[in-house]
């Protein structure tokens, strides 16, 4: 079961909650030690070599009960500098999808927390966004750089999502995950740990329903 959703929609948090609730979860970003985006490098935790990444994936998959579902995030072919093995990617792309729909303010808030290490190193943040100039132009990069320097991280995150990540993700998900069009939907209005636990339990209890409403 592939967990889909725009960047910052809470996919990794839901996977963690599903794992805590006893579900079988393959957390590709955790194994790859990368958050799967331009800004996804983890501080002081470099990515493993490709062979070690594949060995860790094999160990995780080998431990699963084949009669039970496995939950995984809708990753692209590459996570940082590592490549998801082809057979696994094929299975993911033909699997049923669950789509998270999360309001922009909540997404911005989660991104600010997840990328706090970049917020504290504005030169590094500027270096990471500079390569986007070829896609968005120098004026946009200059505005993002100014926001980074002045600490306007909410404005920066919101604009990055709307101008870069959301269009990019929208094209990729339509191209690579055809069952995204008929995905079950979870509308997130709370992304606290307690709320994610409730969403995970509701998902596991209603896994055969065509759509999911927010839990009470």
N, C-alpha and C positions, 0 to 999 in steps of 0.2 A: 504494500500500500504506500503510494508516494505522497508525501506531504508537500503541497505546492503553496505558493503565496509570494507576493512581491517582497523585495528586499526589506528586512526589518519587520516582517509581519509576525514573527514569533515562532518560526518553524523549529529552530533548535531548542527553544524552551519547551515546546510541546513534545518533541522527541524525548527530552530529558524526563518530562512528567510521565510519558508513556512507559519509559523504562522503569521508573520508580513504581509505577502501577503494575508491573509484572509483564508488560508487553515485550515482544522481541523487537529490538531496535538496532539498526545498523547505522551508526552515526559516522558518516563518511568524513565530515569536517573534523571531528575529534580524532579519528585515525590519521587523517592527513595533516593535522595540526595547522589548520588554515580555515578561515571563515568563508572562503570561496568567492572573494571579490577583489577588486583592485586594492582595497585597504585591508585585506584579510590576513596579512602576516601577523602572527601572534608574537608579542614581545618576549624575548629570551626563550623562545621555544621553536627552533628551526624545524622545517619539514624533514621527514625521514627520506632516505633514498627510495626510489621507485620499488625496488625489490622488497625492501622491508615493509613498505606500505602494502604491497600485495600479500605478503606473508601474514600481516596483521588482519587484512580482510579475510583471508582464507581461514585463519583461526577463529574469527568471529562467526563466519558463516558455518563452519563445521560444528560449532557449538549449538546451533539452532535446531529446534524441533521442526522437521519438514512438514508436519501436519498443522502447524500454526502459522498465522501470517507474520510477516516481517514489515516493520515500518521504516521508511527511509526518506530522506529529503530529496527534492527534485534538483539534483546537482547537474552541472554541465559535464562535458567530457573531461575537462581539466579542473582540478582544485589546486589553485596556486600553480606550482610547476609539476604537479603529479597528475597522472592520467588514470582515470577510472577504467578498469579492465573492460574490454569490449563485451564479453558475454554478460557481465553484470549490468552494464549500461543498457543492453538490449532488453533484458528482463525488466529493468526499471521503466523503460519507455513504453512497454506494452502492459504495464500494470495499472490497476484502478487508482484514481487520484482523489485526494482530499484537499480542498482549497481553503486556505485561511484568508479571511477578509478582515483587515485591521485598519482602523482609522489612522490617517496620517499623523496626528499628534502623538498617538501611542507609538507608532513606528519611529518617529523622531526621538522620542524619549528613550526607547530601547537602544537605538543606535548610539546616542550620546553616552549611555552607560557602557555599551559593548566596546566602544572605541575611545574610552577615556584616556588610554595611553597616548593616542594621537592628539587629543585635545591638549594634553600637557606638553606636547612637543610640536609646536606650530611649524617649525622648520621642516620636520619630518612629514607632517600633514601636507604642507605645500609641495614638497618633493613628490608625494604620492599622487596628488591631483594634477600636477603639471603635465604629465603625458596625455591628459584628456584634451589638451589644446587643439589637437588635430581634428577632434570631433566636435568641439563646442566653441572654438575660437578663443583668441587671446583676451577679449574683453570679458568673457564669462569667467575664464581662469583668473583674471585679475580681481574680479569681484569676489570669487571664492577665496582667493588668497587674502584679500582684505578682511573678510569675515573670519578667516582662520587666525589672522594676526590680532584682531580685536576681540576674539573670544565669542563671536556671534555664532556659536556652534549649532543652535537650533535652526537658524536661517540657512546655514551652510548645508546641514543634513537634509532639510526639506527641499532645497533647490537641487541638490545632487540626486535625490530620489526622483523628483518630477522630471528633471531634464535628462538624466543619464540612466539611472538604474531601472526605473519603471518601464520606459520604452524598450530598453535592452532585454529585460526579463520577459516582457510581453511577447516580443518576437521569438525569443528562444523557447518559451514554454509552448507556444502554438506550434512551432516547428518540430520540437523534439518529444513532446508528451501529448499525443493526440487525444488521450482519454481525459485530459484536463477539461475539455469542453463539456463533459458529462460528470464532472467531479461533484462529490458531496461537498457541501459548504459549511464551514464553521465561522460564524461571525463573532470575532473577538471584541469584547468591550471592556475587558480587564485583563491585564497581562501579569498580575501578581503571581507569586508561586502558588498560593492557595487556589487562585482562579485556574491556573494551568492544570493543577491536579484535578479540578472538577471537570474541565474540558476533556482531559485524558480519560477519566472514568466514563464520562458520557459517550465518548467515541468508542471505547471498548464495549460498552453495554448496548450500543445501537449501531453496531458495525454494518448491519444489513439495511439500514434505512437510507433512502435516496438523498436526504438532506439532514443537517443537524442544526438545531436551534441552540442559542447560548444557554448553558445550564443555569438553573436558579441559584 
